[in-house]
Amino acid sequence: HNENLPRLFFVHSHVFNEERMGANRAGFILECLHDLDEALRSRNSRLVVITGDPVEIVPTLVKELDVSDVYFERETEAYARQRDEVVLAHLEKLERPPKIHTPSWPTLWDPERLLAVAGGKPPPTMQSFLGVVSRAGRVAEPVAAPSSLPPLHELATS
């Protein structure tokens, strides 16, 4: 469902702060967000950057905008996985819970698949990691970029 690309990015102080992120990484992320926004604008859309805690904001937006489907990228870091579990629990409690879609990982291979191929133990060295990925199969083909996107809901842009 390429037309349903996520168009929200959350800047949360737990991750985006001086203690956890250096100036170069922050600059790189901001540049990537700018590039993504330009790509979305070329398709009649835009990126909405929201400052705050997704645990509080996502369920509120879903309820207020009567969102039927939520798409998000699965994460590998412990904090992000825990955060996503809490968000999903809040969404399940809504009067009209949305359908949840997690179509991809932000990595070349599904980390859970690699762990299974490795026998449940993370590879301790680069050489053993290369052995695991050689047995994991081919990397999935990238999804083609959509030529256009549906417009954003008015409340999402205000």
Backbone as ProteinMPNN parsed JSONL, in Angstrom:
{"seq_chain_A": "HNENLPRLFFVHSHVFNEERMGANRAGFILECLHDLDEALRSRNSRLVVITGDPVEIVPTLVKELDVSDVYFERETEAYARQRDEVVLAHLEKLERPPKIHTPSWPTLWDPERLLAVAGGKPPPTMQSFLGVVSRAGRVAEPVAAPSSLPPLHELATS", "coords_chain_A": {"N_chain_A": [[0.839, -1.201, 0.0], [1.549, 1.503, -1.101], [0.485, 4.089, -1.227], [-0.095, 4.751, 1.331], [1.996, 5.781, 2.795], [3.783, 6.632, 5.749], [3.511, 9.893, 7.103], [4.265, 11.344, 9.227], [6.593, 12.478, 11.63], [8.104, 12.002, 14.692], [9.643, 14.049, 17.029], [11.14, 13.327, 19.794], [12.04, 14.144, 23.073], [13.338, 12.24, 24.587], [15.002, 10.851, 22.892], [16.023, 12.693, 21.033], [18.156, 14.597, 22.08], [20.859, 16.416, 23.71], [22.406, 14.695, 25.328], [22.086, 12.15, 24.284], [22.459, 12.382, 21.56], [24.73, 13.515, 19.233], [25.909, 16.57, 17.643], [26.489, 16.169, 14.903], [25.011, 13.844, 14.222], [22.42, 14.751, 14.81], [22.234, 16.851, 12.955], [22.402, 15.358, 10.581], [20.027, 13.832, 10.735], [18.108, 15.908, 10.659], [18.641, 16.912, 8.096], [17.921, 14.669, 6.561], [15.176, 14.582, 7.156], [14.379, 16.957, 5.979], [14.959, 16.355, 3.266], [13.161, 14.218, 2.9], [10.739, 15.57, 3.258], [10.83, 17.283, 1.027], [10.681, 15.351, -1.027], [8.128, 14.305, -0.52], [6.602, 16.615, -0.927], [6.931, 16.926, -3.652], [5.148, 15.126, -4.48], [2.698, 16.118, -3.957], [2.224, 16.248, -1.161], [3.311, 16.363, 2.25], [5.732, 16.38, 4.93], [4.964, 16.039, 8.287], [6.257, 17.228, 11.167], [6.344, 16.415, 14.486], [6.65, 17.524, 17.761], [7.131, 15.91, 20.742], [5.803, 13.325, 22.912], [5.278, 10.262, 21.46], [3.704, 8.276, 22.65], [1.703, 9.619, 23.985], [0.69, 11.303, 21.976], [0.073, 9.891, 19.532], [-2.218, 8.079, 20.004], [-4.152, 10.061, 20.585], [-4.244, 11.605, 18.2], [-5.101, 9.609, 16.404], [-7.646, 9.061, 17.405], [-8.939, 11.644, 17.296], [-8.775, 12.218, 14.555], [-10.088, 10.146, 13.473], [-8.761, 7.847, 12.429], [-8.29, 5.038, 10.388], [-6.34, 3.189, 9.74], [-3.047, 2.498, 10.794], [0.272, 2.919, 10.035], [3.554, 1.936, 10.702], [7.104, 1.889, 11.214], [8.805, -0.933, 12.273], [10.972, -1.217, 15.076], [14.333, -1.773, 16.319], [15.675, -1.143, 18.651], [15.619, -1.32, 22.223], [14.252, 0.68, 23.777], [12.574, 1.876, 21.807], [11.029, -0.291, 20.952], [9.645, -0.926, 23.292], [8.233, 1.484, 23.654], [6.614, 1.423, 21.355], [5.026, -0.813, 21.936], [3.534, 0.183, 24.081], [2.156, 2.302, 22.824], [0.647, 0.799, 20.975], [-0.941, -0.671, 22.761], [-2.491, 1.404, 23.859], [-3.849, 2.189, 21.551], [-5.369, -0.082, 21.008], [-7.291, 0.094, 22.974], [-8.998, 2.069, 22.18], [-12.255, 3.26, 21.188], [-12.805, 2.782, 18.491], [-10.54, 0.983, 17.366], [-7.652, 1.284, 15.276], [-6.569, -0.49, 12.284], [-3.462, -2.087, 12.373], [-0.363, -1.744, 10.77], [2.775, -2.962, 10.047], [4.936, -2.866, 7.923], [7.698, -3.071, 7.358], [11.206, -3.283, 8.249], [13.705, -0.988, 9.426], [16.083, -1.852, 8.441], [18.334, -3.853, 6.403], [17.868, -6.647, 6.569], [15.372, -8.541, 8.264], [15.638, -8.272, 11.641], [14.719, -10.163, 13.533], [14.518, -12.455, 11.989], [17.223, -12.838, 11.335], [18.229, -13.402, 13.881], [16.919, -15.803, 14.406], [18.047, -17.397, 12.375], [20.613, -17.424, 13.364], [20.368, -19.126, 15.452], [19.179, -18.11, 17.723], [21.015, -16.68, 19.178], [22.786, -13.649, 19.234], [25.215, -12.864, 16.742], [28.618, -12.727, 17.71], [30.815, -11.606, 16.419], [32.018, -9.816, 13.499], [32.655, -11.558, 11.423], [31.14, -13.874, 12.089], [28.623, -12.73, 11.917], [28.497, -12.139, 9.175], [28.42, -14.741, 8.227], [25.891, -15.494, 9.171], [24.18, -13.712, 7.74], [24.701, -14.606, 5.179], [23.35, -16.986, 5.137], [20.779, -16.165, 5.462], [19.307, -15.467, 3.277], [18.244, -13.571, 0.351], [18.275, -9.977, 0.291], [15.308, -8.108, 0.562], [13.63, -6.669, -2.245], [13.587, -3.141, -2.859], [10.709, -1.111, -2.162], [8.814, 0.485, -4.613], [8.702, 4.008, -5.068], [5.769, 5.943, -4.506], [3.841, 7.598, -7.06], [2.106, 9.602, -6.434], [0.397, 10.971, -3.578], [-2.34, 10.709, -1.254], [-4.072, 13.662, -0.075], [-3.141, 15.348, 2.991], [-4.936, 15.17, 6.077], [-6.875, 17.899, 7.242], [-6.677, 18.613, 10.023], [-4.262, 17.488, 10.737], [-2.37, 19.152, 9.731], [-2.531, 21.519, 11.025]], "CA_chain_A": [[0.0, 0.0, 0.0], [2.457, 2.643, -1.181], [-0.198, 5.36, -1.036], [-0.268, 4.981, 2.754], [3.268, 6.047, 3.449], [3.648, 7.511, 6.922], [3.944, 11.256, 6.835], [4.518, 11.994, 10.506], [7.844, 12.146, 12.293], [8.067, 12.513, 16.056], [10.889, 14.454, 17.682], [10.898, 13.097, 21.211], [13.205, 14.57, 23.845], [14.051, 11.072, 25.12], [16.002, 10.445, 21.913], [16.596, 13.862, 20.364], [18.688, 15.522, 23.071], [22.323, 16.519, 23.685], [23.039, 13.559, 25.994], [21.963, 10.939, 23.462], [22.697, 12.618, 20.15], [25.696, 14.558, 18.936], [25.521, 17.58, 16.654], [26.547, 15.612, 13.55], [23.866, 12.951, 14.025], [21.212, 15.587, 14.771], [22.242, 17.534, 11.662], [22.096, 14.361, 9.559], [18.596, 13.519, 10.823], [17.359, 17.067, 10.16], [18.817, 16.946, 6.643], [17.085, 13.586, 6.029], [13.776, 15.003, 7.264], [14.187, 17.977, 4.938], [14.915, 15.646, 1.983], [11.902, 13.482, 2.844], [9.676, 16.549, 3.051], [10.889, 17.705, -0.38], [10.176, 14.242, -1.849], [6.679, 14.254, -0.334], [6.007, 17.797, -1.568], [6.911, 16.689, -5.103], [4.013, 14.23, -4.711], [1.52, 16.815, -3.42], [2.031, 15.974, 0.248], [4.391, 16.962, 3.039], [6.067, 15.714, 6.179], [4.576, 16.774, 9.489], [7.154, 16.917, 12.273], [5.637, 16.674, 15.733], [7.506, 17.46, 18.939], [6.412, 15.385, 21.889], [5.862, 11.904, 23.205], [4.337, 9.512, 20.634], [2.788, 7.503, 23.507], [0.567, 10.488, 24.27], [0.172, 11.992, 20.799], [-0.481, 9.004, 18.497], [-3.618, 7.707, 20.268], [-5.007, 11.256, 20.494], [-4.441, 11.911, 16.78], [-5.906, 8.549, 15.8], [-9.039, 9.245, 17.842], [-9.471, 12.906, 16.797], [-8.855, 12.213, 13.099], [-10.803, 8.931, 13.093], [-7.833, 7.112, 11.559], [-8.675, 3.625, 10.297], [-5.139, 2.372, 9.58], [-1.8, 3.109, 11.251], [1.469, 2.272, 9.508], [4.79, 2.421, 11.301], [8.279, 1.053, 11.012], [9.233, -1.648, 13.471], [12.29, -0.788, 15.539], [15.163, -2.805, 16.936], [16.182, -0.715, 19.953], [14.731, -1.685, 23.334], [13.369, 1.803, 24.12], [11.573, 2.062, 20.759], [10.11, -1.432, 20.961], [8.774, -0.755, 24.462], [7.354, 2.616, 23.34], [5.623, 0.971, 20.384], [4.082, -1.696, 22.634], [2.629, 1.033, 24.87], [1.279, 2.983, 21.865], [-0.3, -0.197, 20.465], [-1.897, -0.98, 23.837], [-3.429, 2.535, 23.912], [-4.689, 2.162, 20.352], [-6.318, -1.196, 21.145], [-8.34, 0.481, 23.92], [-9.889, 3.068, 21.591], [-13.578, 2.773, 20.794], [-12.623, 2.252, 17.131], [-9.097, 0.805, 17.179], [-7.247, 1.199, 13.868], [-5.78, -1.639, 11.843], [-2.034, -1.773, 12.51], [0.487, -2.293, 9.713], [4.222, -2.75, 10.249], [5.396, -3.577, 6.733], [9.136, -3.198, 7.106], [12.212, -2.908, 9.235], [14.608, 0.027, 8.869], [17.355, -2.534, 8.196], [18.296, -4.676, 5.197], [17.25, -7.924, 6.911], [14.53, -8.573, 9.451], [16.509, -8.699, 12.742], [14.206, -11.385, 14.155], [14.906, -13.547, 11.086], [18.664, -13.075, 11.526], [18.407, -14.041, 15.184], [16.483, -17.192, 14.247], [19.083, -18.075, 11.576], [21.79, -17.556, 14.234], [20.067, -20.044, 16.538], [18.707, -17.4, 18.904], [22.11, -15.929, 19.807], [23.377, -12.65, 18.334], [26.595, -13.17, 16.378], [29.522, -11.864, 18.474], [31.867, -10.989, 15.598], [31.61, -9.484, 12.138], [32.759, -12.781, 10.616], [29.973, -14.721, 12.345], [27.465, -12.01, 11.374], [28.503, -12.358, 7.731], [27.947, -16.107, 8.038], [24.443, -15.506, 9.396], [23.477, -13.06, 6.63], [24.838, -15.428, 3.97], [22.343, -18.041, 5.233], [19.471, -15.543, 5.685], [18.598, -15.226, 2.025], [18.436, -12.279, -0.311], [17.637, -8.771, 0.81], [14.077, -7.805, -0.184], [13.698, -5.565, -3.199], [12.963, -1.928, -2.324], [9.369, -0.779, -2.631], [8.841, 1.648, -5.498], [8.093, 5.231, -4.53], [4.493, 6.262, -5.156], [3.886, 8.792, -7.905], [1.326, 10.637, -5.761], [-0.136, 10.598, -2.274], [-3.571, 11.426, -0.924], [-3.788, 14.848, 0.736], [-3.181, 15.222, 4.442], [-6.149, 15.633, 6.747], [-6.699, 19.293, 7.664], [-6.245, 18.743, 11.414], [-2.864, 17.066, 10.842], [-1.468, 20.21, 9.269], [-2.72, 22.761, 11.783]], "C_chain_A": [[0.871, 1.247, 0.0], [1.781, 3.971, -0.901], [-0.354, 5.701, 0.442], [1.056, 5.186, 3.479], [3.08, 6.937, 4.661], [4.209, 8.888, 6.605], [4.138, 12.049, 8.117], [5.878, 11.554, 11.011], [7.795, 12.796, 13.663], [9.47, 12.833, 16.543], [10.602, 14.372, 19.167], [12.171, 13.408, 21.989], [13.967, 13.403, 24.461], [15.191, 10.673, 24.185], [16.743, 11.652, 21.351], [17.036, 14.881, 21.403], [20.215, 15.448, 23.071], [23.028, 15.327, 24.314], [23.079, 12.323, 25.105], [22.376, 11.136, 22.011], [23.659, 13.78, 19.953], [25.191, 15.483, 17.834], [25.522, 17.008, 15.236], [25.352, 14.706, 13.273], [22.571, 13.762, 13.936], [21.112, 16.31, 13.432], [21.88, 16.592, 10.525], [20.604, 14.038, 9.552], [17.758, 14.677, 10.29], [17.458, 17.186, 8.64], [17.959, 15.86, 5.971], [15.607, 13.959, 6.068], [13.445, 16.051, 6.202], [14.071, 17.318, 3.561], [13.607, 14.871, 1.822], [10.736, 14.433, 2.595], [9.662, 17.025, 1.597], [10.337, 16.617, -1.301], [8.659, 14.137, -1.733], [5.99, 15.433, -1.015], [5.955, 17.624, -3.085], [5.764, 15.755, -5.487], [2.724, 14.807, -4.098], [1.223, 16.491, -1.967], [3.094, 16.74, 1.021], [4.618, 16.135, 4.277], [5.633, 16.619, 7.327], [5.492, 16.308, 10.609], [6.476, 17.359, 13.562], [6.623, 16.525, 16.887], [6.668, 16.963, 20.107], [6.528, 13.878, 21.977], [4.83, 11.152, 22.362], [3.336, 8.695, 21.454], [1.538, 8.321, 23.81], [-0.104, 10.994, 22.996], [-0.514, 11.055, 19.806], [-1.922, 8.594, 18.811], [-4.589, 8.89, 20.158], [-5.281, 11.608, 19.04], [-5.338, 10.879, 16.107], [-7.381, 8.73, 16.15], [-9.641, 10.5, 17.211], [-9.677, 12.895, 15.287], [-9.61, 11.001, 12.559], [-9.999, 8.12, 12.076], [-8.199, 5.629, 11.57], [-7.473, 2.691, 10.224], [-3.919, 3.161, 10.04], [-0.647, 2.265, 10.723], [2.669, 2.822, 10.257], [5.897, 1.403, 11.096], [8.647, 0.38, 12.32], [10.66, -1.237, 13.807], [13.035, -1.935, 16.2], [15.619, -2.428, 18.341], [15.143, -0.958, 21.047], [13.757, -0.554, 23.677], [12.233, 1.914, 23.094], [10.574, 0.915, 20.738], [9.128, -1.327, 22.129], [7.767, 0.371, 24.213], [6.248, 2.17, 22.399], [4.598, 0.044, 21.022], [3.069, -0.885, 23.438], [1.652, 1.76, 23.941], [0.223, 2.008, 21.35], [-1.353, -0.557, 21.514], [-2.93, 0.141, 23.96], [-4.375, 2.514, 22.721], [-5.743, 1.063, 20.436], [-7.488, -0.84, 22.052], [-9.311, 1.518, 23.353], [-11.222, 2.439, 21.207], [-13.55, 2.155, 19.402], [-11.129, 2.079, 16.879], [-8.745, 0.665, 15.694], [-6.59, -0.144, 13.568], [-4.315, -1.214, 11.878], [-1.254, -2.492, 11.417], [1.942, -1.954, 10.029], [4.938, -3.476, 9.11], [6.899, -3.782, 6.601], [9.965, -2.868, 8.335], [13.073, -1.828, 8.61], [16.001, -0.552, 8.603], [17.223, -3.397, 6.943], [17.609, -6.018, 5.435], [16.389, -7.74, 8.149], [15.4, -9.085, 10.608], [16.033, -9.976, 13.432], [14.548, -12.606, 13.311], [16.384, -13.865, 11.268], [18.928, -13.792, 12.844], [17.999, -15.515, 15.115], [17.522, -17.993, 13.461], [20.319, -18.328, 12.423], [21.53, -18.483, 15.416], [19.672, -19.355, 17.832], [19.771, -16.613, 19.635], [22.677, -14.911, 18.832], [24.816, -13.019, 17.994], [27.561, -12.207, 17.075], [30.583, -11.15, 17.643], [31.306, -10.665, 14.213], [31.651, -10.725, 11.255], [31.547, -13.691, 10.843], [28.692, -14.051, 11.854], [27.371, -12.225, 9.867], [28.046, -13.772, 7.393], [26.441, -16.203, 8.183], [23.725, -14.89, 8.194], [23.616, -13.859, 5.334], [23.816, -16.562, 3.96], [20.921, -17.474, 5.315], [18.678, -15.319, 4.407], [18.824, -13.822, 1.509], [17.722, -11.147, 0.427], [16.412, -8.491, -0.06], [14.299, -6.625, -1.122], [13.048, -4.327, -2.583], [11.58, -1.711, -2.937], [9.475, 0.475, -3.484], [8.155, 2.838, -4.83], [6.781, 5.508, -5.237], [4.629, 7.515, -6.008], [3.079, 9.933, -7.303], [0.811, 10.075, -4.44], [-1.451, 11.311, -2.046], [-3.241, 12.64, -0.051], [-3.846, 14.544, 2.231], [-4.512, 15.731, 4.958], [-5.888, 17.038, 7.278], [-6.176, 19.417, 9.082], [-4.781, 18.368, 11.593], [-1.91, 18.163, 10.46], [-1.606, 21.489, 10.075], [-1.899, 22.769, 13.043]], "O_chain_A": [[0.924, 1.969, 0.996], [2.42, 4.893, -0.394], [-0.71, 6.831, 0.775], [1.206, 4.804, 4.64], [2.306, 7.893, 4.616], [5.232, 9.029, 5.937], [4.173, 13.279, 8.096], [6.271, 10.4, 10.844], [7.487, 13.981, 13.792], [10.371, 11.996, 16.478], [9.916, 15.224, 19.733], [13.258, 12.979, 21.602], [15.132, 13.56, 24.825], [16.233, 10.207, 24.645], [17.966, 11.621, 21.212], [16.381, 15.906, 21.594], [20.795, 14.525, 22.5], [24.128, 14.971, 23.892], [24.023, 11.537, 25.18], [22.619, 10.16, 21.301], [23.429, 14.885, 20.443], [24.181, 15.211, 17.183], [24.637, 17.334, 14.446], [24.745, 14.791, 12.206], [21.724, 13.492, 13.084], [20.035, 16.377, 12.839], [21.145, 16.967, 9.612], [19.985, 13.977, 8.49], [16.8, 14.456, 9.549], [16.479, 17.522, 7.974], [17.344, 16.108, 4.933], [14.869, 13.683, 5.122], [12.369, 16.03, 5.605], [13.192, 17.674, 2.776], [13.013, 14.865, 0.744], [9.844, 14.128, 1.803], [8.592, 17.157, 1.002], [9.609, 16.916, -2.248], [7.976, 13.907, -2.73], [4.924, 15.275, -1.61], [5.034, 18.123, -3.733], [5.443, 15.606, -6.666], [1.792, 14.072, -3.769], [0.055, 16.464, -1.58], [3.706, 17.667, 0.49], [3.797, 15.289, 4.633], [5.908, 17.818, 7.326], [5.502, 15.128, 10.96], [6.085, 18.516, 13.713], [7.339, 15.528, 16.981], [5.622, 17.531, 20.421], [7.257, 13.244, 21.215], [3.63, 11.373, 22.525], [2.223, 8.448, 20.988], [0.437, 7.774, 23.883], [-1.329, 11.102, 22.94], [-1.58, 11.389, 19.288], [-2.786, 8.749, 17.948], [-5.716, 8.73, 19.689], [-6.425, 11.883, 18.677], [-6.228, 11.231, 15.333], [-8.254, 8.572, 15.297], [-10.734, 10.439, 16.648], [-10.633, 13.486, 14.785], [-9.759, 10.842, 11.347], [-10.497, 7.76, 11.009], [-8.395, 5.038, 12.632], [-7.574, 1.525, 10.604], [-3.773, 4.341, 9.719], [-0.597, 1.054, 10.937], [2.794, 4.034, 10.431], [5.652, 0.223, 10.841], [8.786, 1.038, 13.351], [11.457, -0.944, 12.915], [12.439, -2.939, 16.59], [15.921, -3.31, 19.145], [13.942, -0.818, 20.819], [12.563, -0.802, 23.848], [11.067, 2.032, 23.47], [9.383, 1.142, 20.526], [7.937, -1.603, 21.98], [6.585, 0.229, 24.525], [5.079, 2.494, 22.61], [3.416, 0.108, 20.682], [1.886, -1.222, 23.473], [0.457, 1.829, 24.231], [-0.959, 2.345, 21.293], [-2.526, -0.727, 21.184], [-4.116, -0.132, 24.145], [-5.566, 2.79, 22.864], [-6.875, 1.248, 19.99], [-8.568, -1.413, 21.914], [-10.332, 1.815, 23.973], [-11.304, 1.241, 20.935], [-14.189, 1.131, 19.156], [-10.508, 2.933, 16.246], [-9.461, 0.001, 14.945], [-6.121, -0.84, 14.468], [-3.973, -0.108, 11.46], [-1.451, -3.681, 11.169], [2.286, -0.793, 10.25], [5.481, -4.564, 9.303], [7.33, -4.605, 5.793], [9.496, -2.269, 9.303], [13.168, -1.751, 7.385], [16.983, 0.189, 8.549], [16.111, -3.641, 6.475], [16.845, -6.478, 4.586], [16.66, -6.874, 8.982], [15.857, -10.227, 10.561], [16.852, -10.784, 13.869], [14.836, -13.674, 13.851], [16.761, -15.035, 11.348], [19.763, -14.694, 12.906], [18.66, -16.372, 15.699], [17.843, -19.124, 13.823], [21.005, -19.332, 12.232], [22.383, -18.615, 16.294], [19.806, -19.929, 18.913], [19.468, -15.938, 20.619], [23.018, -15.271, 17.706], [25.564, -13.446, 18.874], [27.348, -10.995, 17.038], [31.189, -10.188, 18.114], [30.259, -11.176, 13.814], [30.766, -10.918, 10.423], [30.989, -14.223, 9.883], [27.769, -14.739, 11.418], [26.285, -12.466, 9.34], [27.365, -13.984, 6.39], [25.783, -16.906, 7.416], [22.769, -15.472, 7.681], [22.735, -13.795, 4.477], [23.451, -17.051, 2.892], [19.955, -18.235, 5.244], [17.488, -15.011, 4.465], [19.495, -13.002, 2.135], [16.705, -11.351, 1.09], [16.475, -8.622, -1.283], [15.06, -5.706, -0.821], [12.06, -4.448, -1.859], [11.326, -2.083, -4.083], [10.16, 1.426, -3.107], [7.159, 2.685, -4.123], [6.687, 5.325, -6.451], [5.441, 8.39, -5.71], [3.323, 11.098, -7.614], [0.796, 8.864, -4.223], [-1.668, 12.399, -2.58], [-2.225, 12.636, 0.644], [-4.514, 13.606, 2.668], [-5.136, 16.607, 4.358], [-4.777, 17.33, 7.721], [-5.307, 20.251, 9.335], [-4.122, 18.873, 12.502], [-0.738, 18.113, 10.833], [-0.874, 22.449, 9.835], [-1.939, 23.739, 13.8]]}, "name": "protein", "num_of_chains": 1, "seq": "HNENLPRLFFVHSHVFNEERMGANRAGFILECLHDLDEALRSRNSRLVVITGDPVEIVPTLVKELDVSDVYFERETEAYARQRDEVVLAHLEKLERPPKIHTPSWPTLWDPERLLAVAGGKPPPTMQSFLGVVSRAGRVAEPVAAPSSLPPLHELATS"}
